[in-house]
């Protein structure tokens, strides 16, 4: 079917658990609009990009993990398929 696709990248600075230390989180978002079945599919991925050393998250994130999400998101979008069109009510 004909589809419209858009991909955006945003960022937010947030703290966890009422901490003062804020981390920067990348938000990957894709929308796939399929007019033929009047459906939108929204795909999102949240991933840390900068971890404040004083954040409780600092001990759980490895430096190489920060570059991986873009590759994961790109691969997901590249291989995304709808296998059962019956999932969408018309």
Secondary structure as a PSIPRED ss2 file (coil, helix, strand):
# PSIPRED VFORMAT (PSIPRED V4.0)

   1 X C   1.000  0.000  0.000
   2 X C   1.000  0.000  0.000
   3 X C   1.000  0.000  0.000
   4 X E   0.000  0.000  1.000
   5 X E   0.000  0.000  1.000
   6 X E   0.000  0.000  1.000
   7 X E   0.000  0.000  1.000
   8 X E   0.000  0.000  1.000
   9 X E   0.000  0.000  1.000
  10 X E   0.000  0.000  1.000
  11 X E   0.000  0.000  1.000
  12 X E   0.000  0.000  1.000
  13 X E   0.000  0.000  1.000
  14 X E   0.000  0.000  1.000
  15 X C   1.000  0.000  0.000
  16 X C   1.000  0.000  0.000
  17 X C   1.000  0.000  0.000
  18 X C   1.000  0.000  0.000
  19 X C   1.000  0.000  0.000
  20 X C   1.000  0.000  0.000
  21 X C   1.000  0.000  0.000
  22 X C   1.000  0.000  0.000
  23 X E   0.000  0.000  1.000
  24 X E   0.000  0.000  1.000
  25 X E   0.000  0.000  1.000
  26 X E   0.000  0.000  1.000
  27 X E   0.000  0.000  1.000
  28 X E   0.000  0.000  1.000
  29 X E   0.000  0.000  1.000
  30 X E   0.000  0.000  1.000
  31 X E   0.000  0.000  1.000
  32 X E   0.000  0.000  1.000
  33 X E   0.000  0.000  1.000
  34 X E   0.000  0.000  1.000
  35 X H   0.000  1.000  0.000
  36 X H   0.000  1.000  0.000
  37 X H   0.000  1.000  0.000
  38 X C   1.000  0.000  0.000
  39 X E   0.000  0.000  1.000
  40 X E   0.000  0.000  1.000
  41 X E   0.000  0.000  1.000
  42 X E   0.000  0.000  1.000
  43 X E   0.000  0.000  1.000
  44 X E   0.000  0.000  1.000
  45 X E   0.000  0.000  1.000
  46 X E   0.000  0.000  1.000
  47 X E   0.000  0.000  1.000
  48 X E   0.000  0.000  1.000
  49 X E   0.000  0.000  1.000
  50 X E   0.000  0.000  1.000
  51 X C   1.000  0.000  0.000
  52 X C   1.000  0.000  0.000
  53 X C   1.000  0.000  0.000
  54 X C   1.000  0.000  0.000
  55 X C   1.000  0.000  0.000
  56 X C   1.000  0.000  0.000
  57 X C   1.000  0.000  0.000
  58 X C   1.000  0.000  0.000
  59 X C   1.000  0.000  0.000
  60 X C   1.000  0.000  0.000
  61 X C   1.000  0.000  0.000
  62 X C   1.000  0.000  0.000
  63 X C   1.000  0.000  0.000
  64 X C   1.000  0.000  0.000
  65 X H   0.000  1.000  0.000
  66 X H   0.000  1.000  0.000
  67 X H   0.000  1.000  0.000
  68 X H   0.000  1.000  0.000
  69 X H   0.000  1.000  0.000
  70 X H   0.000  1.000  0.000
  71 X H   0.000  1.000  0.000
  72 X H   0.000  1.000  0.000
  73 X H   0.000  1.000  0.000
  74 X H   0.000  1.000  0.000
  75 X H   0.000  1.000  0.000
  76 X H   0.000  1.000  0.000
  77 X H   0.000  1.000  0.000
  78 X H   0.000  1.000  0.000
  79 X H   0.000  1.000  0.000
  80 X C   1.000  0.000  0.000
  81 X C   1.000  0.000  0.000
  82 X C   1.000  0.000  0.000
  83 X C   1.000  0.000  0.000
  84 X C   1.000  0.000  0.000
  85 X H   0.000  1.000  0.000
  86 X H   0.000  1.000  0.000
  87 X H   0.000  1.000  0.000
  88 X C   1.000  0.000  0.000
  89 X C   1.000  0.000  0.000
  90 X C   1.000  0.000  0.000
